[in-house]
């Protein structure tokens, strides 16, 4: 016997009628349970829920600011517009270490707030401030602002650029040629600046008063082409130094200070390097010719110490040299001068000097550093061209 199944068209029709009955019943049940409200059948009944949300629009989220000087401050304003139909609420979020967000202020212009409301159709500015840090190089900072826009819950603003020094000296020191004590010399340095304005020189000075009178200082603006060739520079000056004869023999120890306005005032310090030679020189195991200083080291006041060096004189006036001690720092040092003797057949005279730190001497710090400046032994020589000879010395007297 053959069993026939139901016709496919009958099955499909029955399923359609059953679905319609069930769906219609569910819709009728929901309509009965939820009361009608005004606007259910109005023009906006078919509108998207997003039409009643704020819409945050920004024209840019990344700003390339170029260069900023180390320690200098920069800022940039980003604009946020509310293109929605309800107020846009902005809340300050996290920022990187050297970036701050401002312009979240109260209506009365008082203290900054963590939140700001933007009415529909209006815009607001968000200012990011940053300060250039470090010696220089690429710079990137980020700040986040949260919103109540469901499609854009947060906006990340980024600023990028390069930190450059506030100033740069080329070369980094004023180097004098090897000088004879009776000779003059000239040198110069170019100073590039990175401030908001080209610099004006308010003052030039030499920091060491003992030899300041031997230095004549002058400045002149750098040509615009030279400034433009230095990446990021906004101005520059050339500082020239003229050295008069008469500097003491030994290493030149001087610092040129330039007070600049651009428009904020800064002080630039540029070291002067060089060596003055003459008919007189110092020799011995404790004498460091590279540092041009006598290194006595750390000495215990319980035991004391004794060091011997030699003052050499050459040239036609060597026999006239009869040194005497004019000044000693620290004052507890005892300097004894021996009898000069001829050395070789070139008329050189060698005069022994004995430097003694006696037991029981008071503490002293002359380690030749910022905390302990160098001591010195100053001699009157009797030489017509080199009447004074100063010996820098590095020593610490401890317990």
C-alpha positions in Angstrom: 0.0 0.0 0.0 1.3 3.4 -0.9 1.2 6.1 1.7 1.1 9.7 0.3 2.5 12.6 2.4 0.9 16.0 2.6 1.2 18.2 -0.4 4.2 20.6 -0.1 2.0 23.6 -1.0 -0.4 22.8 1.7 2.3 22.5 4.3 3.8 25.9 3.3 0.4 27.6 3.4 -0.4 26.2 6.8 3.0 27.4 8.2 2.4 30.9 6.9 -1.0 31.1 8.5 0.3 29.8 11.8 3.1 32.3 11.9 0.9 35.2 11.1 -1.5 34.2 13.8 1.2 33.8 16.4 2.9 37.1 15.4 -0.3 39.0 15.3 -1.3 37.7 18.7 2.1 38.8 20.2 1.8 42.3 18.7 -1.8 42.6 20.0 -0.7 41.5 23.5 2.1 44.1 23.5 -0.3 46.8 22.3 -2.8 46.0 25.0 -0.2 46.0 27.8 1.6 49.3 26.7 -0.6 52.4 26.7 -0.4 54.7 23.7 1.5 58.0 24.1 1.4 61.3 22.3 3.9 61.1 19.4 3.8 57.4 18.9 2.3 58.0 15.5 4.0 61.4 14.8 6.5 62.3 12.1 9.4 61.2 14.2 8.0 57.8 15.0 10.3 56.2 12.5 13.4 58.3 13.3 16.7 56.7 14.6 17.4 57.0 18.3 20.8 58.6 17.3 18.9 61.7 16.2 18.4 62.7 19.9 22.1 62.1 20.7 25.0 64.7 20.6 27.4 64.5 17.7 31.0 65.4 18.3 32.8 66.8 15.2 36.4 67.8 15.1 38.4 69.2 12.1 41.8 67.9 13.4 43.0 65.6 16.1 46.8 65.8 15.3 48.9 69.0 15.2 52.5 69.3 14.0 53.9 72.3 15.8 57.5 72.2 14.5 60.2 73.2 17.0 60.0 74.3 20.6 62.9 75.4 22.8 64.0 73.3 25.7 62.1 74.7 28.7 59.9 76.8 26.5 56.1 76.5 26.5 53.8 75.9 23.5 50.1 75.6 23.0 47.5 74.7 20.3 43.7 75.0 20.2 41.5 72.2 18.9 37.9 72.9 18.0 35.0 70.5 18.9 31.6 71.2 17.4 28.3 69.7 18.6 26.3 68.7 15.4 23.7 66.9 17.4 20.3 67.9 18.9 21.1 67.7 22.6 24.0 69.1 24.7 27.5 67.6 24.2 29.2 66.9 27.5 33.0 67.0 27.4 35.1 65.5 30.3 38.9 65.8 30.7 40.7 62.5 30.5 44.3 61.4 30.8 47.2 63.3 29.5 50.9 62.6 29.0 53.4 63.9 31.6 54.2 67.3 30.1 50.9 68.1 28.4 47.9 69.8 30.0 44.3 70.5 28.8 42.8 73.9 29.6 39.7 75.9 28.6 37.4 73.7 30.7 36.3 76.8 32.7 33.2 77.8 34.6 30.7 80.2 33.1 32.0 82.9 35.4 35.5 82.4 34.2 36.6 81.0 37.5 38.5 77.8 38.3 38.9 75.2 35.7 36.4 72.4 35.7 36.7 68.8 34.7 33.5 69.0 32.5 32.1 71.3 29.9 28.7 71.4 28.1 28.4 72.4 24.5 24.9 73.3 23.3 23.6 72.0 20.0 25.1 73.7 17.0 27.8 75.4 19.0 31.6 74.8 19.2 34.2 75.0 21.9 38.0 75.2 21.9 40.2 72.8 23.8 43.7 74.2 24.3 46.6 71.8 24.9 49.7 73.2 26.5 53.1 71.6 26.7 56.7 72.3 27.7 59.8 71.2 25.8 61.8 68.9 28.0 65.2 67.1 27.7 68.2 68.0 25.6 66.3 67.8 22.3 64.8 65.5 19.8 61.4 64.3 18.6 58.5 65.2 20.9 55.0 63.6 21.1 52.3 64.3 23.7 48.6 63.2 23.9 45.5 64.2 25.7 42.1 62.5 25.8 38.7 64.1 26.1 35.6 61.9 26.9 32.2 62.7 25.3 28.6 61.6 25.7 28.4 61.0 22.0 27.7 57.2 21.8 29.4 57.0 18.4 32.6 58.8 19.6 32.9 58.3 23.4 36.5 59.7 23.5 38.7 61.9 21.3 42.5 61.6 21.5 44.4 64.8 20.6 48.1 64.5 19.6 50.8 67.1 19.3 54.1 66.3 17.7 57.3 68.2 16.9 61.0 68.6 17.9 62.5 70.0 21.1 65.5 72.1 20.3 67.9 73.9 22.8 67.0 77.4 23.9 70.4 78.4 22.6 73.5 76.8 21.0 77.0 78.0 20.7 79.1 77.1 17.6 81.8 76.1 18.6 80.7 75.3 22.2 83.7 77.2 23.7 85.8 80.2 22.7 89.3 78.8 22.0 92.3 81.0 22.0 95.5 80.1 20.2 98.5 79.4 22.3 99.5 82.8 23.6 102.8 84.3 24.6 102.3 86.3 27.7 103.1 89.6 25.9 100.9 88.9 22.9 97.3 89.8 22.0 94.7 87.5 20.5 91.1 87.5 19.1 88.4 84.8 18.8 84.7 84.6 18.3 81.7 82.3 18.7 78.3 82.1 17.0 75.3 81.9 19.3 72.0 80.6 17.8 68.7 81.1 19.7 65.3 79.4 19.4 63.0 81.8 21.3 59.9 83.5 20.1 61.9 86.5 18.9 65.5 87.2 17.7 67.7 87.9 20.7 68.9 91.3 21.9 72.1 91.4 23.9 71.4 93.2 27.2 74.9 92.6 28.7 78.3 90.9 28.1 80.7 90.3 30.9 83.7 88.2 32.0 83.0 86.2 35.1 86.6 86.1 36.6 87.4 89.6 37.9 91.1 88.8 38.2 91.6 88.8 34.4 88.3 90.5 33.3 90.2 93.7 32.4 92.2 91.8 29.7 89.0 90.9 27.8 87.1 93.2 25.4 83.7 91.9 24.4 81.4 92.8 21.5 78.4 91.4 19.7 76.6 91.7 16.4 73.5 90.0 14.9 74.1 87.1 12.6 73.1 87.5 9.0 69.6 86.2 8.2 71.0 83.6 5.8 73.2 82.1 8.6 70.2 81.9 10.9 68.0 80.3 8.3 70.7 77.6 7.7 70.5 76.5 11.3 67.5 74.2 11.7 64.9 75.7 14.0 66.9 78.8 14.9 64.9 82.1 15.1 67.9 84.4 15.6 71.6 84.6 16.5 74.5 86.8 17.5 78.2 86.6 17.1 80.2 87.3 20.2 83.8 88.4 19.6 86.6 88.4 22.2 89.7 90.5 22.1 92.5 89.6 24.6 95.0 92.2 25.6 98.6 91.3 26.4 99.4 90.5 30.0 97.4 87.4 30.9 99.2 85.3 33.5 101.1 82.2 32.3 99.2 79.0 32.4 95.7 77.9 31.5 93.1 80.6 30.7 90.3 80.3 33.2 87.5 82.6 32.1 83.8 82.4 31.4 81.9 84.9 29.1 78.4 85.6 30.3 75.8 87.0 27.8 72.4 88.2 29.1 69.9 87.9 26.2 66.2 88.9 25.8 64.1 86.9 23.3 61.7 88.2 24.7 62.2 86.2 28.0 65.6 86.8 29.5 68.2 84.1 29.6 71.8 84.0 30.7 74.3 82.2 28.4 77.7 81.1 29.7 80.5 80.3 27.3 83.9 79.1 28.5 87.1 80.6 27.2 89.9 78.0 26.6 93.6 78.5 25.9 97.1 78.5 27.4 99.4 81.4 27.9 103.1 80.5 27.6 106.1 82.5 28.4 109.6 82.5 29.7 108.5 80.8 32.9 107.0 77.3 33.3 106.4 74.7 36.1 107.7 71.1 36.1 107.5 68.2 38.4 105.6 65.0 39.2 102.7 66.8 40.8 102.2 69.2 37.9 99.4 68.3 35.5 100.2 70.1 32.3 96.8 69.1 30.7 94.9 70.8 33.5 97.5 73.4 34.2 97.3 72.8 37.9 99.4 71.4 40.8 97.7 68.3 42.1 98.4 67.8 45.8 95.5 65.4 46.3 93.8 64.6 49.7 96.1 65.2 52.7 95.4 64.1 56.3 96.0 66.9 58.8 97.5 64.3 61.2 100.5 63.6 59.0 100.7 66.5 56.6 102.7 66.3 53.3 105.6 67.8 51.4 105.7 68.3 47.6 108.6 69.5 45.4 108.3 71.1 41.9 110.5 73.4 39.8 110.0 76.8 38.3 112.0 77.0 35.1 113.1 80.3 33.4 114.5 80.7 30.0 115.5 83.5 27.6 117.6 86.6 28.0 116.1 87.6 31.3 116.3 84.1 33.0 119.0 85.2 35.4 116.8 88.1 36.7 114.2 85.7 38.1 114.1 85.9 41.9 110.7 84.7 42.9 109.0 85.6 46.2 105.7 84.4 47.5 102.9 87.0 47.3 99.8 85.0 48.0 98.9 81.4 49.1 95.5 79.8 49.2 94.8 77.9 51.5 96.8 80.0 53.9 98.1 77.0 55.9 100.4 76.0 53.0 104.1 76.8 53.5 106.0 77.6 50.3 109.8 77.6 50.3 111.9 78.8 47.4 115.4 77.3 46.8 118.4 78.6 44.9 118.2 78.5 41.1 120.7 76.5 39.1 121.6 76.5 35.4 120.4 73.6 33.3 122.2 72.7 30.1 123.9 75.1 27.8 120.8 77.2 26.7 120.7 79.5 29.7 117.8 77.8 31.4 117.5 78.3 35.2 115.7 75.8 37.4 114.4 77.0 40.8 113.1 74.4 43.3 109.8 75.1 45.1 108.8 73.1 48.2 105.1 73.1 49.3 104.4 71.8 52.8 101.2 71.1 54.6 102.1 70.8 58.2 100.4 68.4 60.7 97.5 70.1 62.4 96.6 72.3 59.4 92.9 73.3 59.4 90.5 71.5 56.9 90.3 72.9 53.4 88.5 72.0 50.2 90.2 73.2 47.0 89.5 70.1 44.9 89.2 72.3 41.7 85.4 71.8 41.4 82.3 74.0 41.7 82.0 73.1 45.4 85.7 73.5 46.0 87.4 76.1 43.8 91.1 75.8 43.1 93.7 77.2 45.5 96.7 79.1 44.3 100.3 80.1 44.8 101.1 83.6 43.4 104.7 84.5 42.9 106.4 87.8 42.1 109.1 86.8 39.7 111.3 89.8 39.0 111.1 89.0 35.2 110.4 92.1 33.2 108.0 90.4 30.8 106.4 88.0 33.3 106.4 89.9 36.6 103.7 87.5 38.1 103.4 83.7 38.0 100.2 82.1 39.3 100.1 78.4 40.1 96.6 76.8 40.5 96.5 73.9 42.9 94.0 71.2 43.8 94.1 70.0 47.4 91.8 68.7 50.1 93.0 68.8 53.8 91.0 66.4 55.9 91.2 65.0 59.4 
